[in-house]
Amino acid sequence: MEEQVKEIIESLRPYLKHDGGDIEFIRLEDNYVYIKLTGACRDCMFQDNTILYGIEALIKDKIPEIEGVINIDL
C-alpha cells in the first residue's frame, strides 16, 4: 500500500511544482498518510483544500483503506 501512495504522490508533484510548491511523502501509519507540503504550498491559504479535495480525495479513491492525509511541518 505504501508504494501505491508514493506513486500517487509522485503523480501529483508536477501540478504542485507548477504553482511553486511541492509535496513529500513522510510515512504511512495506521492507514493515515503523512505528508509535508513545501515551497509555495507550505504557506498557501488554500492548502487545506488542496489536501482534502485534491490529495486525500485522489488517494482515497485509489486506495479506499486510507483514512486520511495529514500534513506535518517538520
C-alpha positions in Angstrom: 0.0 0.0 0.0 2.9 2.4 0.8 4.2 2.1 -2.8 0.8 2.9 -4.2 0.6 6.0 -2.0 4.1 7.1 -3.1 3.2 6.6 -6.8 0.1 8.8 -6.4 2.0 11.5 -4.6 4.7 11.4 -7.4 1.9 11.9 -10.0 0.7 15.0 -8.1 4.1 16.6 -7.8 4.2 18.2 -11.3 1.0 20.1 -10.6 2.2 21.4 -7.3 5.5 22.3 -8.7 3.8 24.3 -11.5 2.5 26.6 -8.8 5.8 26.8 -7.0 5.1 24.1 -4.4 6.0 20.5 -3.7 5.0 17.5 -1.6 7.0 15.0 0.3 5.8 11.6 1.5 6.7 11.2 5.2 5.1 7.9 6.2 2.1 5.7 6.2 0.9 4.8 9.7 -2.4 3.2 10.8 -4.0 3.9 7.4 -3.1 7.6 7.5 -0.7 9.2 5.0 1.6 11.8 6.5 2.9 14.3 4.0 4.8 17.6 4.1 3.8 20.4 1.8 6.8 22.6 0.8 7.5 25.7 -1.3 4.6 27.9 -2.1 2.2 25.2 -0.8 3.6 25.5 2.7 2.1 28.9 3.4 -0.8 28.8 0.9 -4.1 29.8 2.4 -5.7 27.0 0.2 -3.5 24.2 1.5 -6.4 22.6 3.5 -8.5 22.5 0.3 -5.6 21.1 -1.7 -5.1 18.3 0.9 -8.8 17.4 1.4 -10.2 17.8 -2.1 -7.1 17.0 -4.1 -4.5 14.8 -2.4 -6.7 13.0 0.0 -9.6 12.5 -2.4 -7.3 11.0 -5.1 -5.6 8.7 -2.6 -8.8 7.5 -1.0 -10.3 7.0 -4.5 -7.5 4.7 -5.5 -6.9 3.1 -2.0 -10.2 3.0 0.0 -8.4 1.7 3.1 -6.7 5.1 3.6 -8.5 7.0 6.4 -7.0 10.4 5.7 -4.0 12.6 4.8 -2.2 14.6 7.5 0.2 17.5 6.6 3.1 17.8 9.1 5.5 20.6 9.4 9.0 19.3 10.3 
